[in-house]
């Protein structure tokens, strides 16, 4: 991700939270029951869109090759190569591409070219009834968190926190994509071991950290819900977040000072979200080292201060985030986590075979 999302989110963040916000956090709920999209098959067509920041044309060519290597065809959004400042076109056009891909019966899944910033702006322009009536896989991460959570909350469709088109599609990442989206497996996700990391490192920009640090031991069950922390925090108070009761919240972050992570977790706490969850996973916080360590708390301190008092199973270091090796996490699917082992066990498939 090349854009500093913090510059854009600041203007859209809530400056002050009142005592009414816990009620707001509890009021949002996804339609019941959840809808599982059909699984992917070799030969299916995937719609490629840019709902946030623009993707350079040369990178789009690489994404096409990635999809081809997976045995998939592709269809480009009408406004895929548009540009409007730091956005991939006007809001109405980016939203139109999302709606069009869901309406197109030839498209079996939708993937974002990249993240950046911009998805929050198009949430009011999406046709959630149309989306609910045409369930299909939609996947991405970072700023795509907005789309994933809003579509799950408003349409009840399982969405997927996984690689975008310009991600590093190495063996580790592709393995989870294939098993969950193609095969419809209910997998157990665990960070790569040292030996596995040696196998994957040739495909990566750098090895993914494999150490899991337990905050609170134990096991918990609940629906997986989450995404990028700053994007999620910027959605608090909106009607586009789901019910948090008894969920497993996972978050990740990139290029944020520790005090900003502290601020965003505080926002979730004041909004009543942290008090409702059954389990907590902090993935990777890439390039989050404080510029002045002697004047900063550590990330470990901040996480423990916020999460330990909750008394729920929690850990830090999962393979989630702005890293080469990443899980594909289905939002809305029941799972069981083990905070000591750092595992996420899906209790049901995420797609309909």
C-alpha positions in Angstrom: 0.0 0.0 0.0 1.6 3.3 -1.1 -1.0 5.8 0.1 -0.9 7.0 3.7 -4.5 6.1 4.6 -4.2 8.0 7.9 -4.4 11.4 6.0 -7.8 10.5 4.6 -9.3 8.7 7.5 -8.7 11.6 9.9 -11.3 13.7 8.2 -13.9 10.9 8.5 -13.1 9.7 12.0 -15.4 10.5 14.9 -13.9 13.2 17.0 -15.8 12.5 20.2 -17.8 9.4 21.3 -20.8 9.8 23.6 -22.5 7.5 25.9 -25.0 6.6 23.1 -22.3 4.9 21.0 -22.5 1.6 22.8 -26.2 1.5 21.8 -25.2 2.3 18.2 -22.7 -0.5 18.2 -25.3 -3.0 19.4 -28.0 -1.8 17.0 -26.3 -3.0 13.8 -27.0 -6.5 12.7 -26.5 -8.6 9.6 -29.6 -10.2 8.0 -30.2 -13.7 9.3 -29.5 -16.3 8.3 -26.2 -15.7 6.6 -25.8 -16.4 2.9 -22.9 -18.4 1.6 -21.8 -17.6 -1.9 -21.2 -20.4 -4.5 -17.6 -21.7 -4.5 -15.2 -20.9 -7.3 -14.4 -23.4 -10.1 -11.7 -23.5 -12.6 -12.9 -21.7 -15.7 -15.0 -19.2 -13.7 -14.9 -15.5 -14.4 -13.7 -13.1 -11.7 -14.7 -9.4 -11.8 -11.8 -7.1 -11.2 -12.6 -3.7 -9.7 -10.9 -0.7 -8.0 -13.3 0.5 -5.4 -10.7 2.6 -3.6 -7.3 3.8 -4.9 -6.2 3.4 -8.5 -4.0 0.5 -9.7 -1.5 1.2 -12.4 -2.2 -0.4 -15.8 1.0 -2.4 -15.6 -0.1 -3.9 -12.3 -3.4 -4.8 -13.8 -1.6 -6.9 -16.3 0.1 -8.8 -13.5 -3.3 -9.3 -11.8 -4.7 -10.8 -15.0 -1.8 -13.3 -15.1 -2.4 -14.2 -11.5 -6.0 -15.0 -12.2 -5.0 -16.9 -15.3 -2.6 -19.0 -13.3 -5.4 -19.9 -10.9 -7.4 -21.2 -13.9 -9.8 -18.3 -13.8 -11.0 -15.9 -16.5 -11.4 -12.2 -15.7 -13.8 -9.3 -16.5 -12.6 -5.8 -16.0 -14.8 -3.2 -14.3 -16.0 -0.4 -16.7 -14.2 2.2 -14.5 -11.2 0.0 -13.5 -8.6 2.4 -15.0 -10.3 5.6 -14.0 -8.5 8.1 -11.8 -9.8 11.0 -9.7 -7.0 12.4 -7.6 -6.1 9.7 -5.1 -9.3 7.8 -5.9 -9.9 5.3 -8.7 -12.6 7.4 -10.3 -15.7 9.2 -9.0 -17.6 7.7 -6.2 -20.7 7.0 -8.3 -18.6 5.2 -10.9 -16.7 3.0 -8.4 -19.9 2.1 -6.7 -21.5 1.3 -10.2 -18.7 -1.2 -10.9 -19.4 -3.0 -7.6 -23.2 -3.1 -8.3 -22.6 -4.2 -11.9 -20.4 -7.1 -11.0 -23.0 -8.4 -8.5 -25.7 -8.0 -11.2 -23.6 -9.8 -13.9 -24.5 -13.5 -13.8 -21.4 -14.4 -15.8 -19.2 -13.1 -12.9 -18.7 -15.7 -10.1 -16.4 -13.7 -7.8 -15.2 -10.2 -7.3 -11.7 -9.1 -6.3 -10.3 -5.6 -5.7 -7.1 -4.6 -7.6 -5.7 -2.9 -4.4 -6.8 -1.1 -1.3 -5.6 2.5 -0.4 -8.6 4.7 0.5 -12.1 5.3 -0.8 -14.4 2.5 0.0 -16.2 4.3 2.9 -17.2 7.0 0.4 -19.2 4.5 -1.8 -21.1 2.6 0.9 -24.3 4.6 0.6 -24.3 4.1 -3.1 -24.3 0.3 -3.1 -27.5 -1.7 -3.8 -27.6 -4.1 -0.9 -30.8 -5.8 -2.0 -29.3 -6.5 -5.4 -26.2 -7.8 -3.7 -28.2 -10.1 -1.4 -30.1 -11.5 -4.3 -26.9 -12.3 -6.2 -24.5 -13.7 -3.7 -21.0 -14.2 -4.8 -17.5 -14.2 -3.4 -16.0 -10.7 -2.8 -12.4 -10.6 -1.5 -9.8 -8.1 -0.4 -8.2 -6.5 2.6 -6.9 -3.1 3.9 -9.4 -0.4 2.7 -11.6 -3.2 1.2 -12.5 -3.8 4.9 -15.3 -1.3 4.4 -16.9 -3.2 1.6 -16.6 -6.6 3.3 -18.1 -5.4 6.6 -20.9 -3.3 4.9 -21.9 -6.1 2.6 -22.0 -8.6 5.4 -23.9 -6.3 7.7 -26.5 -5.1 5.1 -26.8 -8.1 2.9 -25.9 -11.0 5.1 -23.4 -12.5 2.6 -20.2 -14.1 3.8 -17.3 -12.0 2.5 -13.6 -12.8 2.5 -10.7 -10.9 4.0 -7.9 -12.1 1.8 -5.4 -11.0 -0.9 -6.2 -8.2 -3.4 -5.1 -8.6 -7.0 -1.7 -6.9 -6.4 -0.9 -9.0 -3.3 2.0 -11.5 -3.2 0.3 -14.7 -4.4 2.7 -17.2 -3.0 2.2 -20.8 -2.0 1.0 -20.1 1.5 -1.6 -17.5 0.4 -2.8 -19.5 -2.6 -3.2 -22.6 -0.5 -5.8 -20.9 1.7 -7.6 -19.3 -1.3 -7.9 -22.6 -3.0 -9.0 -24.7 0.0 -11.6 -22.1 1.2 -12.9 -20.6 -2.0 -12.5 -23.4 -4.5 -12.8 -26.6 -2.3 -15.2 -25.3 0.3 -13.1 -26.7 3.1 -13.5 -25.8 6.8 -9.8 -25.4 7.4 -7.7 -24.7 10.5 -5.4 -21.7 10.0 -2.0 -21.6 11.6 1.0 -19.5 11.0 3.8 -21.1 8.9 6.3 -23.1 10.9 10.0 -22.3 10.5 10.4 -25.2 8.0 7.4 -24.0 6.0 8.8 -20.5 6.0 12.0 -21.7 4.3 9.9 -23.2 1.5 7.9 -20.0 0.9 10.6 -17.4 1.4 11.6 -17.5 -2.3 8.2 -16.2 -3.2 8.1 -13.5 -0.6 9.4 -10.0 -0.2 10.5 -11.0 3.3 9.6 -13.9 5.6 6.4 -13.5 7.7 6.9 -13.5 11.4 5.8 -16.9 12.8 5.8 -16.2 16.5 2.5 -16.0 18.2 2.3 -14.1 21.4 -0.6 -15.1 23.7 -2.4 -12.2 25.5 -5.0 -14.3 27.3 -5.0 -18.1 26.9 -8.1 -20.2 26.2 -10.5 -21.1 23.4 -13.6 -19.3 22.1 -16.2 -19.7 19.5 -18.0 -17.1 17.4 -18.4 -15.5 14.0 -15.2 -14.1 12.5 -15.5 -10.4 11.9 -12.8 -7.8 11.3 -10.3 -6.2 9.0 -8.0 -3.2 9.0 -8.2 -1.4 12.4 -8.1 2.2 11.1 -10.7 1.5 8.5 -12.9 -0.2 11.1 -12.5 2.6 13.6 -13.5 5.1 10.9 -16.8 3.2 10.4 -17.8 3.4 14.1 -21.2 5.2 14.4 -22.2 4.3 10.8 -25.0 1.9 9.9 -22.5 -0.3 8.0 -21.1 -2.4 10.9 -22.5 -5.8 12.0 -23.7 -7.0 15.3 -20.6 -7.6 17.5 -22.2 -9.9 20.1 -20.1 -13.1 20.7 -17.9 -12.5 17.6 -14.2 -13.2 17.1 -12.7 -9.8 16.2 -9.6 -9.8 14.1 -7.7 -6.7 13.2 -4.4 -5.7 11.5 -2.6 -2.5 10.8 0.3 -1.0 8.8 2.4 2.1 9.1 0.8 3.4 12.3 2.5 4.7 15.4 1.7 2.8 18.6 -0.2 5.7 20.1 -2.5 5.7 17.1 -3.2 2.0 17.5 -4.0 2.8 21.1 -6.4 5.6 20.0 -8.2 3.3 17.6 -8.6 0.5 20.1 -9.8 3.1 22.6 -12.4 4.1 20.1 -13.7 0.5 19.8 -13.8 0.3 23.6 -15.7 3.5 24.0 -18.2 2.4 21.3 -19.0 -0.8 23.2 -17.5 -3.1 20.6 -14.7 -4.7 22.7 -17.1 -5.5 25.5 -19.2 -7.6 23.2 -16.7 -9.9 21.5 -15.9 -13.4 22.5 -12.3 -13.5 21.3 -9.6 -11.2 19.8 -6.9 -11.6 17.2 -4.4 -9.0 16.4 -2.6 -10.0 13.1 0.5 -8.1 12.0 1.3 -4.5 12.6 3.7 -3.9 9.7 6.1 -0.9 10.1 4.4 0.2 13.3 7.6 0.9 15.3 7.5 4.2 17.2 9.8 6.9 15.9 10.8 7.7 19.5 10.7 4.4 21.4 11.9 6.1 24.7 8.7 8.2 24.6 6.3 5.5 23.6 4.5 2.5 25.0 5.1 -0.7 23.2 2.5 -2.4 21.1 2.5 -5.3 23.5 1.7 -2.9 26.4 -1.2 -1.3 24.5 -2.7 -4.6 23.5 -2.5 -6.0 27.0 -4.0 -2.9 28.6 -7.0 -3.0 26.3 -7.5 -6.7 26.0 -6.5 -8.4 29.2 -9.3 -6.8 31.2 -11.8 -8.3 28.8 -10.9 -11.8 30.0 -11.4 -13.3 26.6 -9.0 -15.6 24.6 -6.6 -13.3 22.6 -3.3 -13.3 20.8 -1.0 -11.2 18.7 1.0 -12.2 15.5 -1.5 -14.1 13.3 -0.8 -14.2 9.6 -3.3 -11.4 8.8 -2.4 -8.1 7.3 0.0 -6.3 5.0 2.3 -9.3 4.7 3.2 -11.8 2.0 1.8 -14.9 3.7 -1.8 -14.3 4.6 -4.9 -16.3 5.6 -8.2 -16.0 3.8 -10.7 -15.2 6.6 -14.4 -15.6 5.9 -16.4 -12.9 7.6 -19.6 -14.2 9.2 -18.5 -17.9 9.5 -18.5 -19.7 12.8 -15.0 -20.5 14.0 -13.2 -21.6 17.2 -9.9 -20.0 18.2 -7.1 -21.3 20.4 -5.2 -18.3 21.8 -2.3 -20.5 23.1 -1.7 -22.3 19.8 -2.6 -19.3 17.7 -5.1 -21.3 15.5 -8.3 -20.3 13.8 -10.5 -23.4 13.1 -13.5 -22.9 10.8 -16.5 -24.8 12.1 -18.3 -24.7 8.8 -17.5 -24.1 5.1 -17.7 -20.5 3.9 -19.0 -21.3 0.4 -21.9 -23.3 -1.1 -20.7 -26.3 -3.2 
